[in-house]
Amino acid sequence: MSYRRFTDCSVSEKLLYTFFMLLLGVGYVFAMLLIFIDTSYEDGTPGLSVEDINIKYRGNRSGTRLEQALIGKMKAYRTNKESSTITSWIHKGASEAEFNKTIKPILQTKCLICHNPALGLNIPDLSNYEAVTALGKMDMGDPVAVLVRVSHIHLFGMAIMFYLLGRIFVLAEMPVLLKRIIVIIPFAAILIDIGSWWFTKYTSPVFAYTVMAGGAVFGFTFVVQSLVSFYQMWFYKGSFKNQYIGSGGEYRRIPKE
Ligand code: HEC
């Protein structure tokens, strides 16, 4: 059994592959540009960082008016433990259930003496959930709907892209184990990358690192697959030649001497 290799391809087939890969390459440049424009300035400084990814998916949850007041002007009215309880509630997404359970009692005993709308003072109302969460809208990152949309577009798009590129790349000659690994890697990396968007948003900021790692790995395999294919297609003569073995028009591969 012999498999097709680039040496078996006609020039038109090679041209088709080459220009397909060329367009993919241009598309890839635009993808990088988008990351640069869209994500790398999330933290206010150029260059993609873990902080950028966190702000994009989790949001910038610190620096709300409530937190500022807790470490600033209102410092005298709370203990450190109360302050960190409130802060971690905000960072975990400020749920209403948790508010009623742990936050409300703190506010009632420590803050409502003054922050009570009934007193008519011109200071923020801290007596109910809506009023408290409105105190500096918390930035929770890209909304779920956006993440669902971007995830499904990426999964379909990337799967098709790497399937087609992989079809071309398998025509290359190389140790078979190496080839199998390079074919699989991008699919695993995409799953890790996109899965990590969700983990970053809902579990821990640590996953911003796997977002970056996943993206870097499939970017790298994209380049490897394209360059190896391009090189072998046009410049590599192959280590086998086809030998004519029968009247049925059959060939077999034999190593070049
Ligand atoms: C003794 C009365 C008093 C208590 C107790 C008090 N505050 Fe205040 N708070 C004020 C006053 C007065 C202001 C307005 C001060 C200003 O803007 O300079 C204020 C302002 C604030 C603001 C708005 C800050 C801003 O961004 O302008 C927040 C938020 C706040 N307090 C939270 C709290 C929390 C949380 C507690 C309980 C841990 C608390 N306060 C306890 C009197 C109080």
Boltz pocket constraint, residues with backbone or C-beta under 6 A from the ligand:
constraints:
  - pocket:
      binder: B
      contacts: [[A, 65], [A, 66], [A, 68], [A, 69], [A, 70], [A, 73], [A, 74], [A, 77], [A, 78], [A, 106], [A, 107], [A, 110], [A, 111], [A, 112], [A, 113], [A, 114], [A, 115], [A, 122], [A, 123], [A, 124], [A, 135]]
      max_distance: 6.0
